[in-house]
Every structure is written in structure tokens, then in C-alpha cells.
């Protein structure tokens, strides 16, 4: 039986990944800050599907957090066959007026923890000649997003990083996938402070269910794609706008759409 490590596993896409993989009889290692939520999820999945679930409460914005997770897994002699770097968050607002600490934590979680975990587990997969890594990006990684400037930049990094690793690993037996969902039914928008001053058009945009998004991502992984854009057709249109419009024009249009209400 294979084992998957999922970060940000206590809710949203992470919990949906856990649910879907448990159905497929995959053992799990769940990582998130909330120990209570992780333990409840683990108990439910073990009882329902008869799989093994390990829980690692860990704030991945802390220094050396990825190394602590890696050491814990090695101590338990667990082999990770699938790494899902899902943990991340955004912050909506004018960059110069945003919390400096929150922006740096976002970079730490969305980029540094993802890179560190990948660097820990990828060599082991290469040595075995098998394994998979899913790095959760976003359609926001395909163009700059004013008022989500750090978030969209971290997601752009994830796409570029993952596609490069996919190319490096074509002949190693290891699959790498950049997963790029559009708006999804999770707590992302509330956590990113959209409710306070975002335009109504953003608050009311249609969202995809996390269950459908996860299934599309896993299907793309099976096909050994390097990148997948999930969800409705509008998502596929949005990621290609940078090919159709001058970048200056595109970012001006996006700024108007995302400009906070006064």
C-alpha cells in the first residue's frame, strides 16, 4: 500500500485530497497546524477506509519546519510515495499597507516550505525510481494580481519550479505536477480578507467543488502532465489572456477588477 504526505490537510483541498486518496486505499501522513482537526480527520478516515493515518501537527512557517516533518517521518520508517504540497494562504489588499510579517510568512509557507519538503523527499523517490509530487499552485500564477501581489507571485514560482522539475525527472520514474485550480469552495477567501473590502464581483464569483478539483488533479498526475488547470472553461480562458493581450493592458484590467472598495 502506498503512502501520501499532505500538507494543509486539516481543511479545504488538503482534506479533500485525504478523503479521495483514502478511498483509493492510500495510507496518509497529514500535516497542518491544528492537531484537533487532524486527529478527527485521521480517526474518521481510519474508521471508514481501514487505512493507516499518521498526524504531524506542524506550523510550516516556522524555521526548519520541513526538516522536522522529514525527520519525524524517517523516525517512523515511513516511505512517502506521493507528496502533496498543498499548504498555503493569500492576503488581499494594498501591498504597502499590508502586514510585513504576514507577507513574509506567506513566502515562507507558499514557497520555502514547499521547496524544502520537495528537496527532502525527491532524492528518495529518484533512488527508488518511483514517486509523485503535486505542488498546488493556482490560476493566479499565470498573471500578476494587483492587491494579491505576493500570493500570485508565489503561485507563479510554483508553476515555474514544478514544470522545471517535471522536465528534469522525465527519465527518473518520478512524476511532478503543478496543480492550478481556479476559485474553489474553501475558506481561502475569508482567510485572505476578501470579505472586508473586495468588490462584489469577486465575492460572488462561481467556485468549483474541492472534490471535483482533486479528482481532476489526480487524473492529470496519472497522465504525467506537468501542469493542470482545473475547473470551468473560464479558468482556461483566464490563464491564456497573457498570450492575447499586452501585459500592460492585462495588468491594468486586472487592477480595476480587484481594486478594493472604499
Beta strands, then each sheet from edge to edge (+ up, - down):
strand 1: 3-7
strand 2: 27-32
strand 3: 53-57
strand 4: 82-85
strand 5: 131-136
strand 6: 174-180
strand 7: 227-229
sheet 1: 3+ 2+ 1+ 4+ 5+ 6+ 7+
end
